[in-house]
Amino acid sequence: MDAAKDRLLRRVTIGVTSTVALLMITADYGTQPHALSAVTRWWDAGKDWFLKPSEKELAELEKLRKNYDSRESPGEEQKDRK
């Protein structure tokens, strides 16, 4: 097999294998423990760690929200002028 076909086959194989692994990890197998329970817990913990903000970030977001809420928006000022 020539080098270009070999590279293509290797990349397709890696892509298909990765897709199947992701589908197996994220599949719903019910509430009973199964062979992939540990991997699924690890995957969910990684998602939570990556996607959920920390306590410090939550406090900063709340501070920004309070600052934003305390200011009047330009639309409200125009309503008062009429």
Helices and strands as residue ranges (DSSP letters): H 3-26, H 37-51, H 55-70, H 74-81
